[in-house]
Amino acid sequence: MLLSLSRLPPSFLLLSAVALLSLPPPTAASPSLPLTRRQDSGSSSSSSSSADVLASSSSSSTSTKTPATSSVAAVAVATTTATSTAAEPTETVAATPKVQDYSGFDLPASKGGQMLTIVDGTYPAGLGEPLNIILSSDSSPEVLIDTPDNGGFRNYILGLDFSDSCLGLVATGGQKANLGDGQGITNQTDELRFNFGDIYFGTCTETFNGGNHFRYWTQKTSGAIFIAASIEMDLASGHDIVVNGYDMGRDEIVAFATGQEADAIDSFDVTEDSTYSGTSSYGNYTYTTDVRYVTGLLQNTSEGINHQITVPPPGRNAIDGLVAVFTVKITNSPAGSSTSSAFPSVSLPSSFTFGSSLSALVAISSLALLI
């Protein structure tokens, strides 16, 4: 039943009109928007995604690296904010940079040094190769001594299947480095090559066919050993560096030192949060190696890098800017370990026939001069 306005008292109609005029005008509702935080690509381990709980383990090694996975992309999608013309600007909070652990060595740049080697005759001039591994002075003191005795550095390296260059021949001069330790520019201590498990002629195989090799220097002020590792092409290709050869050379040695296969570590997955731990052994010495990766010593770049045109993978730079820091502890040693660690003298195996292999040795000697 409808109520006729004409039957209402005039005073009621007047009060109703005044009340309507006093109401505020209607406005559009403003949606409540979530706060958007920027996900740092180098800090995926700080989120609570499934990437945090990925870990691989074996009887000989433990990996705690955090690979780049699709979960990071999922976080980015989940935090995408809807827009509205009536919304207030959203706040973007940058991730806190990770504090780098530079213990166990002195920063070369702080005293006029650099983390690139000095290579003569490059084009353009002034290119170098990355010092991408550091054997920390927090390691057992014996491991920092360049000797095969008493579990020294050369014994440790034999456990990773690296030894002297083919027939002990190294290119004259090699490369140089300035570690900021007051010694200025110094020649490499030595150049060691992967021996494929053959301590007699394995490095000759590497010389002809290519493979992993490294040069090294000892920092006088800290005792740390700085290593420039890379994977090179065969001798016929002039020992140029393979695509991504600097990062892969570094990560192969990390794998060997922690008891893994050569291809166990994908260099594209390594980040500053990657860590590895495992064991190796040689001459009745057992070594436990803990590896962490640090940034800030090298740049993620191709600028200034030797072979800068051919080494970068598609869409990437020649080096990723990461340095692997090793802390090596001797966890088992033979009785009476003050004597030699059984480093093998280069004697020919019983199956070797000198007369039938003389021409091969002459060829090796001639070609090794080109290393």
ABEGO torsion letter per residue (X at the ends): XBBBAAABBAAAAAAAAAAAAABBBBBBBBBBBBBBBBBBAAAAAABABAAAABBBBBAABBBABBBBBAAAAAAAAAABBBBBAABBBBBBBBBBBBBBBABGBBBAAAAGBBABBBBBGBOBBGBBBBBABBBBAABBAAAABBBABGGBAAAAAAAAGBBBBBGGBBBBGEBBBBAGAGAEBBBBABBBBBAGGBAAAAAAAAAAAEEBBBBBBBBAAAGBBBBBBBBBBBAAAGGBBBBGAAAAAAAAAAAAAAGBBAAABBAAABBAABBBBBBBBBGGBBBBBBBBBBBGABBBBABGBBGAAAABBBGBBABAGBBBBBBBBBABBBBGAABBAGBBBBBBBAABBAAAAAAAAAAAAAAAAAX
